[in-house]
Amino acid sequence: MTQTANPLRHFFRQPAIYLRLPSDGNFWPEGDIAMTQNRELPVLPMTAIDEITYRTPDALFNGQAVISVIQSCIPNIKNAWSAPGLDVNAILIAIRIASYGHNMGISTTCPKCQTEEQYEIDLRNMLDQIASPDYTQTITHGDLEIAFQPVSYKNQNDTNQMQFEEQRMIRAIPGSDLPDEEKIQKLNAALKRITELTVDAMQFSIASIRTPQALVTESQFIQEFLNNCDRNLFSKIRDRVIELRVASDLKPIKITCTNCSNEYEQSMNLDQASFFETAS
């Protein structure tokens, strides 16, 4: 008789930890995440396929590897592209803990004596430090009230890819066989494009702009506004966007050099293949 259910199903991977998102499920589009009653999401360990996926260069570059692994390890997340940026670090840390444990070794170099050494960190402490900025605070400028929101992983990834391509072009132009005049033109065009991308990316951090007559949420209108508002207002918006981003970033790790006793801070960036390669 053919079995209708796999008798090995009870031996499939089980949740290793439970994660409460820094956003608490806010800012996710409806249907892209299934929140549990207690607001904690079960996190499964990575499979062998997940590990292979996360080490595929093309998939890493376009962000698909990150998306595939997130949705595999946290099935309650239906569309990880929509993940608010402030949740991504917490999600990756939780998957790392569920898969390999809470301890992780990192390589660090003392900026004073250049001593290289291995340092072990407890990822649970890093996870506890991640918090959501206060997105309820708006800024006003005359009759305008500007509200903010976290940038989705999709928008941030697309912007990073476009900026990377422009930067790669800038590095390639000086060594090309083009005439000097054409090199200068292409360099200026690439630099201008990077500036435009930086401005365009700010629109994703703006949830709405309220005027006395309307509440504007359309991205194309907000982008046009950013390209045409006065310098002081633009600076005010940019500073607030940076403040929100820094508030949601991982805090640097404080390290004391064993060679010269110098105390310094080591930054952490988790959205890279090396974050999981350290466990192999």
N, C-alpha and C positions, 0 to 999 in steps of 0.2 A: 504493500500500500504506500502511495506517495504521501509524504508528510506535508502538511499545509503550512507549518511553521518551523523555522530552523531551531532544532533542539539546542543549538549552541548559543542562541540569542541571550540566554542568561549570563553568558561569559563575555558578552561584548563590553567595551569600555563603559565605565560608570563615572558620574560627576566626581571630580576630585576636590573641588572647592566651589564656593558660591560667591558671586560677585555682585556688589551693589554699585551701579554705575555712578560716576561723579555727577552726571546730568540727572540721575534718578529717572531716566526715561523721557525727560523733557527734550524738546527740539527734534525728536525723531518723527518723521512723517507717519501718519496712521497706516498700520499694516506692515511696517518695516521692522517692528520688534513686538514680541509677545511678552509683556511684562507678567511676572508671577505675582501672586497675591501679596507676598512679603517683600516684593521689589528686588529680590536677589535672584540672579540668573545662574543656573547650573553650568559649570565649565568642565568639559571633557578633556582628557589628555589628547595630544596629537596622535594621529595614526602614522604609519610608515609612509602612506601616500601624502599626508600633510607635510611631512618632512621633505620629501622629494619636491613637492610643489613649491615650498618656501625657498628651495635652493635653485630654482629655475630662473636664470638671469632675466629672460624676457618678461616672465610673469612678475618678477620683482619690480622691474622698471615700470611696467604699466599699472602696477598696483593690484593685479588680479590674484597674485599669490597671497597677499595679505587678506583680501576679501574671501578667498576660498577657505583659508585656514580658520578665519574667524567664524564663518558660517558652519564649518565642520565641527569646531570645538564648542561653539555656543549656539545650538540649534534654535534657541529662542530669537536670535537675530536673523531675520529673514532677508534683509538687504543691508549688508555692511557698508555699501557705498554711502548710505545715508548717515552713517555714524557721525555724530558731532565730534569735531577734532578733540575736544576735551575728554572724550571717552576712549579714544583709540589707545593711548598709552596704558590706561588701566586695563583694557581688554587684552593687550599683548602681554602685559605683566602677568595677568591672571592665567593666560594660556601657558606661559612659561612655567609658572609655579605648578600648575596642574600636570604638566608633562614631565618636568625634571626636578621638581622640588624648589624650595624657597631660597636656597643659597646659589649665588652665581659669582664666578670669578671674573675679574676684569683686569686688563693691563693698564698700568698708569705710569706716567713719567713725571718726576719731580721737576718743576720749571726752574728751580734754583740750582740743583746739582746734577740734573739730567739722569738721575738714577731710575732705572726701569724696574718695576716690581709688580707682582700679582697681589690683588686686593680682593677680598671676599665681601660681598654685600648680601644683606637680607632683603629680598624683594618684597617681603610683607611690609617692611617699614616704608619702602618706596610707595607701595600701593596705598598705605594709610595716609600718606602725605598729599595725595592727589585730591584736589578739591575744585569745585566749580566756582568760577567768578560770579559776581552778582550782576546778572544780565538785566535786572529790573531797573538799574540806574540808567537814566537817559542823560543826554546833554542838550542844552537849549542854546539857541543862537537867534536872537531876535524873535521872530514869530515861528521859528522852526523848532521842533522837538525830534531828536534822532534817537531811535532805539536800536539795540545791537543784539546779535545772536552769534553762536559759535559757527565756524565754517565746517561744512560737511567734509568727510574724507574724500569724496569724489571731487569736489571743487578744489580742495587743497592739492590733491594728486595731479589734477589736470594742469593747474597753475605751475606746479613744480616741474612737470614734464616740459611745458612750453619754455620756461625759463632755462632749463637745462639745455634744450636744443639751441637757444639763442646764445648761451654762454659757450657751448661747444663750437658754434660758428665763429664767435669772436676769437677763440683760441686758434682756430684753423686758418683764419684769414692772413695773419702775418707771414706764414710759411708758404702761402699759395703762390702760383705763378702769375697772378693778376697784376696789372699795372698799378703803381702806387696810388694814382688818383682813384681807381676803382676800389682798391683796398680801403681807402679812407671813407668812400661813400658807403661801402657795405658795413664797415665798423660803426659808422654813425647811425645807419639804419638799424643795426642790431641793438645798439645801446638805446636808441629811441624806443624800440619794441620792448626791451626789458623794462624801461620806465613805464610804458603803457600797461604792461602786464601787472606791474606792481600796483598801479592805480586801479586797474580793473579788478584785481583780487580783493580790494577793499570793499567792493560792493557786496560781496558775500557775507561780510561781517555786519552789514546793516539790515536789520529786520524791517524797519519802516522809517519814514520821515513824515511827520505830521505837520501840516500847514493849517492856517485858519480855515481853508476851504476843503481840504482833502487829507486822506491818509494814504500815502504812496508806499506801495510794497513791490511794485513791478521793478525787476532788476534792471531792465533797459533804461527806465527813467532815472533810477538811482545812479547808474553808471554815467549817464549824460550829465546829471547834476554834479557828480564828482569831477568831471572834466571841465566844468564851467563855473564852479563856486569859487569864491575868493580865497586867497592864500591862507588867511588867518583861520577861516572855518575849516578848510581842508586839513590844516595842521592840527586843529583841535580834534577832528575826527580820527586822524591818523594816530595821534597820541593815545586816544582812548582804545583804539584797536590793538595797539601794541601793549597797552596796560592789561587788557583782557587776555591776550595771548601769553604774556609773561606770567600772569597769575595762575594760568592752567598748565604751564610747563612743569616738567619734573624739576624738583629742587636738586641742585648739584650735591655731590657727595663730598663731605669734608674728610681729607686724608692727611695724615702726618707721615712724612718721609722717615723711613727707618734709618736712612744714612745720615741726613743732616738735620732731622727734626723739624724741617720746614713744614708749615701747615698751608695747604692749598685746597682748592675745590676742583673736583673732576665732574664735568658735565656728562649727562647721559642722553643718548638718542636711541630709541628702541625700534623705530620703524626701519630696520635694516636686517639683512639676512644674518649678520654677525651676532645679533641678539640671541638667535637660536643655535648658531654654530658653536657657541661657547659650551653648549651642553653635550656635544658629540664627543 
